[in-house]
Amino acid sequence: MQRSWEFRQNRRLWPYPQARNQGSESISRPAMLPSLTDDMSSIPARPSLASTATRNTENTGETAPFCAPELEQISQKARAGAGWSLGSLIGRQLISLAATAILARVLSAADYGLFGMVVAITALIQSFTDFGLSWATVQRKDITRTQVDFLFLINVVSGLLLWFTCALSGKFLVMFYHRSELAGIAGLLGASFFFSGCAAQPLALLRRQMRFKEITFYDQWSTLAGAITGVTAALSGFGYWALVIQVVAQQLVFALLLLLLGDYRPRLPRESQGLASLLSFGGYMAGYSAINYFSRNLDNVLVGRFWGAEQLGYYSRAYFLMTLPTLLASGMLTAVMIPALSALQHDRGRMEAAFLRSVRWISLLGCPVAIGLAACASDFVRFIYGLKWMPVVPMLLWLCIAGAVQPVQAAVGWLYIVTGRGRAMFVVGLVASSLTVGAFFVGIRYGAVGVARAYAIANTCLALPVMLIGHRIAGMKLRRTLAEVVPLFAASTVMAVCVVITGVLCQSADYRSRLLAEITVGGVTYLLCVRLGIRGMWREMIEQLLPGRPLVMEAKS
């Protein structure tokens, strides 16, 4: 249910923003991200970006809020950004898990199933909310205020149209599933598209400026507001409407915070010069997102149509847990790495080094979480959802196989965006999604567990081909990435074996105590495997925990 992500020769200076002849303010970024081991004192002194922007746009005074960080600030902002992104991710997931734990005990599986029937369709519509234009704003080296205003207008109008489309789809959902409740759910849930459209460009500009502290602030408060609203609605007897209200309230608060507290103030654009390349890149990104969402949510459609709302409720909860490793691992770095790698796209050696180091950290976090979740699935599901949700366990076991490789697959998606290969990303996504859809139709005959099994097998078989194509497009070698990932997979497997043995030995204990023992043994075992078998990774972990050490994206030439 929660189911996308483009830099020049080794230069020490980057061009100052130049005033446009037409009066549009230029928003520029550094041409490269220097290695943090470089002697920063050797960079010649230059006027500050803020003062340059002020001189070039003294009639408007509006460029400064859009400027990318100065060269000297990028290292510090990138390091801080990783920390804030991690904090945002952990906070969001804790709030979500806490709200889910309450909602799962108040609502029924059928309530989640009804919500899932609509989300399976709205997730496809969601891919068109910003038409890929937010990442176009982040990736571009130079972008004008007028272009941003045009993109904002496009996002808002498209959000309104998608709201209308979602409302209209309600009657078709009723005909397809034979459940009259779906029309109202689709109408209200569509409002989230409009709010997402309003938030797209303000959020993209904050990412461009690497202002992750503010993004974290807005994200945490909106997630908390949505959770409180949803839980309150559920306890008040609103049933499945509580899930809808939670999503809409979160999107509304997030958009309001960005627009009211952020620096960007939208205005009517004066011209459309330079939009063609932005729209082309965004179009391919939107197309890829649509295909990806379709393939990732067709399983929900099939389970709901052929096996009913209750089985869909179980499947959707299993899928939600499966996505946690990807959100924890790659979600933390995506917002930081795309702007940073984009600054290195014309220095492939340094870009590859930065990418490999990020993949190493993604695997360090994502692999043990996914494999460990499978090892203690029964106790974890009972602890989070309650005893009535135990049918989730067999589905989760299969989905965790896919969850173990998805964090690295998600990172490979950065390479397509960083190198501006939107068309290639679209074509690869089309082929992979077609094969995944075929697997769903095979698995649906065996119920929700069959669909989970089909998804795990298809995703695992496609992982290496998709990663190989992404590396070749970026001019990188897949074997170097595998050399970073495979040892951590092996350590995670050893950890999982120890977790299973612990569960067997503690079979007579209370499930909460047994889960605590499994998590403790798993964590200690994994750290020992890394310490004894992957010494380079262990040293890097220690360095990152000490103040004043380089960020994960630091790369030596």
N, C-alpha and C positions, 0 to 999 in steps of 0.2 A: 504493500500500500504506500509505502514510501519508496518509491523506486526512482552529469555531463561536464568536461572541462577542457598563447602563442608567444631571438633578440640579436651584434655587430662586432666588428674587429675590436681587439683589446685596446680601448681608448680610455684615457684617464679623465677626459673632460666630456661634458655633454652640452649640446647646443642650448642656448638660452631661448625662452619662448619669444617668438617674434609676433608683433602686432600684424593682424591681417589687414589687407587693403580695404576689405569690405567692412572692417570695424568689428569682426568677430574676435573674441579673445581666444588665444591659443593656449591649450592645456597640454603641457609637455611632460615627458618622463625621461629619466636617464637612459642613455643609449646602451649602458651595460651595468651589471652589478659586479663591483670589484670583489676579488677575494678578500676576505676579512683579514687575511694574513699580510696583505699589502701594507706598505708603509704609507699610511694616510697623510703623513706630514709632507710627502713629496708631491701632493696635489697642489697645483698653483692656486693662489688665492684668487677668488672671483667674487663679483657682487652676489649678494644673496638673491635667491629666487624671488622672495617676496618683494624686494625692492625693485628688481628688474620687471616683475609683473606690474608693479604699481606704475613705473615709468611708462610702460607700453600701453597701459590701459587706464590712464589717470582720469579719463572722461567717464569711465564706467565704475571703476573701483571694485569690480566683481570677479576678477581673475584669481586673486589670492586663494579663496576657498577651494579652487579646483586644481591648484598646482600639485604636482607630484613632489615627494620629499627630495631634499637636497642630497647630493651624492654622499656627503659625510653622514647623513642620517639613516641611509638605507639599511646598513648593517644593524644598527640599534633597533630600528623599527621592525625589521624582519625577525630578530630575536624576540622582541616584545610581542610581535604579532603571533608567533607560534605559541607563546605562553597564554595570551588572551584567547586564541582560538581553542586551545586545549581546555581552558577554564570554561569557555562558552559551551563547548561540546559536553563536558562533564556535567555542568550545571543543567543544561537542557535535557540531557538524558536522565539525570536524577529526578528532575521535576516530572518528566514524562513517565518514568517508571513509578513514581509515587502516585501520580494521578491514575495511571493504569491499574495499579494495585487496588485502589479504592473503587474505580469504575467497574473493574472485573467482578467485584464482590456485590455490586449493586445492580449492574445490568446483566442481561442474559446473553448467551452465545448468539441467539436469534437477533438481538439488538445490534451486536457487532456485525452480524451477517447482513442485515438490512443496510447498515452504513457501508459495509464493504461492497455491496452490489452497486452503489452509486459511485463510490471512490474508484472502483475499477474503471469507470468511464471518465470521471472528472480528472483522474491522473493523466489520461491521454490528452485531455483538453489543456491541462496545466502546462504541458510542454510548449504551448503556443503563447503563454502569458507575456513573456518578454521577447519572443521571437529571436532568442539568442543575442539580443542587443546589449544586454548587461555585460557579457564577457567581451563583446566587441569594444565597449567603452574601456574596459580594463586593459585589453591587449594592445590597443592602438598606441603608437608612440606619441602622436600629436592628435588632439581632438579639440574642436572649437566649442565655445559656449552655445552658439547657434545649433550645432549638430546635436549637442546634448539635449537642448530644448525640443528639437524635432523628435529625437528618440523618446523623450518623456511623453510627448503628445501621442506618438504611435503606441507606446505601451499602455497609456490610459484608455485610448479608444479601443484598442484590442481587448483590454480587460472588460470593458462594457459589452463588447460584442460576444466575448466568451461567456459572460454571465447570462446574456440572453440565450446563447446556444445551449448552455447547461440547463436552463429552465425549460427550454423546448424539448430537450432530450428526456425529460421526466416522463412524458407520456409514452415514449418508446420503451423506456425501462419498465414501465407498468405492463405494457403488452408482452415484453420479453420474459419477465420474471413472474408475472401475474400477482404482483403485490402493489396495492394502491398507495401504500405509504411512500413509495419511492418518488412520486411527483413532487411532493412537498419538500422532501430532503434535497432533491436536485435543485429546486428553486432557491432555497436558502443557501446551500453550500456554494452555489455559483457566485455569491457576493465576494467570496474569498479571491476570485480571479481579478476583480476590479481593484481590490485593495493591494494585491500583489503587483498589478500593473503600476499603481501609483508609487510603490516602494522600489521598483526595479532600478531606475536611474540614480536616485539618491544613494541607494546601497552600493551600486557600481562605482560611484565617485568616491565613497568612503574606502572601498577596497583598492581603488586606484591610488589613493593617497596613503594606503596602508594604515588607516586609522582604526585598528582592530579593537581598541579599548572601547570606543564609542559603539561599534557594532555589537560587541559583547553586551554592553549595557542595554541597548535597545532589544537585543534578542532575549536576554534573560527576563526582563520585565514583561515583554509580550508573551513569552512562554508561560510565565507564572500567572499572568492575567487570564490566559486561555485555560490553564489548568484549574484555577479557582472557579472560573465561570462554569466550566464543564462539570466539575464535581458538585458544585452548588445546584446546578440544574438536575443532575442525576439524583441527588439526595432529596430534591423537591418533587420527584416523581415524573420527570419529563421523559424518561426512558431513552430511546435511541436519539431523541433530539439533543440530548446532552452532548453526544459526540459531535454533532453538527455545530452546535453553539460553541464548543471548545475551539474548533478550527477557525470559524469565522471571527470570533473574538480575538484570537491570537493574531491573525492577519491584520485586523483593523487596528489594534494597538500598535503593532510594528510599523505600519504605514504612518500613523499619526505621529509617533515618536520621531521617525526619520524626517518628516516634512516640517514638524513644528520645532524640533530641537536641532536639526541639522543645518548646515550652512547653505545648502542648495535651495533657491527659490525659483521655481519654474516660471517661465513667461512664454508668451506666444513667439514662435520662431519667425525670423524675418526672411530667411532664404533656405534653400535646400542643397547648397553646393557641398560636394564631397560625401554625400550620403550613399552613393551607389555601392562602394566597396564595403561600407558598414552593413548595409542591408543584405549584400550577397553573403558575407561571412555569417551574419546572423541567421539568414535563411537556411543555410546548410546546417547550422547548429540546431535550429528549431526543428528541421526535418529529422535530424538524428535523434533529438529528444523525443519526438513523436513516435518514431519507430521503437525506440528503447522502451518508452512507457507502454506502448501497445504490447510488446512481447513480455514485459514484466508484469502486466496486469491481466493479460488474457487468461492466466491461470485462475485468477479470482472470478472472472466471468464464467469460465467453464465449471468450476466447482460450484458456484452459486446456482447456475442454470440446471445442472444435472444432479447435484447432490444436496441442494437446499441451503438455507441460511445458516443452520447450525453448523454444518461441516465447514462452510465458508468462514464462520466465526473462529473455529479452531485453526483453520489454515492461516487466516490473516494474523492471528496472534503468534503463530510459529514463524511466519515470515518476518514479522516485526522484530522478534528476537534475533533472527538470522542477520538482519541488517546492522545490528549494533556493532560488530567488529569493524565493518567498513566505515561506519560513522565515526567510531572511536579513532581508527588508524588514519585513513586518508582524509576524512572530514576535517581533522585538525589542521592539516597542512595544505589542503587544496586552495583555500583563499589566500594563503601566504605564497605558495609556490608558483602559481600561475603568473602573478605580477613579477615575481623575482626571476623565474626562468625566461619570461618574455624579454627581460633585459639582457639575456645571454644567448638569444637564438642565433646570432651571427658568430658566436664563438663556441662551436659545437663541443670542443674538448672540455671546456669549463662547464657547459650546460650538462654534458653527460655526467661529469663528476658530481655536480650538485644533485642531479636526478638520482644517481645511484645511492647517494648518501640518504636521500629522502626515502627511497624505496626500502633501504635497510631499516630505517626507523619504523616505517609503516608495517613491515613484516614483523619486527620486534614486538609491536603492540597488537597487530591484527590477528596473526596466526595463533598465538596461545589463547586469545579470547574465544575465537571461533571453535578451535579444537577442544578447548577446555569446556566450553558450553555444551558440546555434544557429550563429553565424558560425564558430566553431572546433570544431564538434561532433566531427569525425572525429579530430583530434589529441587532444582532451580525453578522449574515450572510450578511445582506445588507451592514453593515459597512465594513466588511473584503473583501467580494467578489464583491459587487455591486448588483444592482437591478435585473440583468439578471440571477442571480444565486439563486433566491428565491425557485426554486424546491428542493434545498438542505434541506430546513427547515423540512419537514415531515420526511425525512430520518434521519436527525440529532436527532430529538426528540426520535425516537426509539433507535438509536445507543447509546444515552447518558444513557439509562437504563443499557446497558452493561458496559458503561464507568464508571459508579458509583462503580461497584464491581471489575472491573479489576485491579486497583492498589493493592488491598489486595490479589487478586489471584496471581498477579505477585510476590508479596513478599513471598507467600507460596512456589513458585518455588525455592526460595533460600534454603529451607530446604532440598530438594532433592540433590542439588549440595553440600551443606555444609556437609551432611552426606555421600556423595559418592554413593548415590543410583540412579545412572544413568539409570539402567535397569528399576527400578520402575517408574521413570519419563517417560521413553519411553512407558511403557505399559499403564499408566494412560492417557498419551497424545493420544495414539492410540484409546482408547475407547472414550474419550471425543470428539476427532476430528471426529470420525465416526458418532456420534450423531449430531454434528454440521453440517456436510455435508448433512446428511439426512434432516435436517431442511431447508437448502438452496434449495434443490430440491422441497420441499413443497412450499416455499415462492416465488420462481421464477415465478410461474404462475401469481402472482399479481404484477409483475414489480419490480423495484428497491426498492420501499417502502416496498413491501412484503418481499424482502430479508432482509432488515434492521429489519423488525418486527420479522422475523424468527430467525435472529441472536441474537436479544435482549432476546427473550424468551428462546432459547436454552442455551445461556451463563448464564442467571440468574438461570435457573433450575440446571445447572451443578456446580454452584459455591460452594454450601455447600458440596456435595459429594467429589469434588476434594480437597477442603480445609481439610475435615475430614481425607482423606487418607494421605495427606501430614503431618498433625499433628501426626497421629499414627506412621508413619514411623520415625519421629523425636522424638517419645516418649513424645509428648506434648499434652495438652488438648485444644480442639477446643473452649470450652466454655470460656476459659480465653481470647482467641483472640476476640471472639464475644463480650465479656464484654467491650473490649476496643473500638470496632468499632461501635456497635449499637448506643450509645449515640451521636456520631458524625454524623451518618446517620440521626438521628432524628433532630439534630440541622440544618443540611443541608436542610431537608424537610421544616422546619419552614421558613428558609431563602427563599426557592423557592416560597412558598406561598406569602410572602411579595413582592418578585420581580414581580410576576404575577400581584398582586394588583397595584403595582406602575406603571406597564405598562399600565394597564387599565385606571388609573387615569390620566396618561400623554398621552393619546391616540392622543390628538390634537397637541402635541408638535412635533418638528422636531425629526426624528428618532435618530439622534446623541445625542441630549439633553436627549431624553428618555432613550437611552442606558446608558448614564452617570448616570442618576438618578437611574436606575435599579441596576447598579453595586454598586453605593454608598449605597443604601438602603440594598442591599444584604450583602455587607461586614459588615456594622454596625450591622445588625440583627444577622448575624452568630457569630460575636465576642461577642455580648450580650448574646446569647444562651450559648456559651462556658463559659463565665464569670459567669453566674448565675446558669447554670445547670451542668457544668463539672468543678468544682473548681480545682480539681487536675491537669487537663490539662491546665487550665489557669495559675496556679502557675508555671507549667513546662515551659510554653511559656515565661513567664516573666523571669524565670531563664536563659533560652537560649539566651534571648536578652541582658543579662548583661555580661560584659567581665569576663573571668576567671571562667565561670560556666562549668559543665560537658557536654560532648557530648551526643547526643540522644542515643548512644549505651551503655552508662554507665549502669552497672547493679550491684545491690547489691547482694551479695551471700545470 
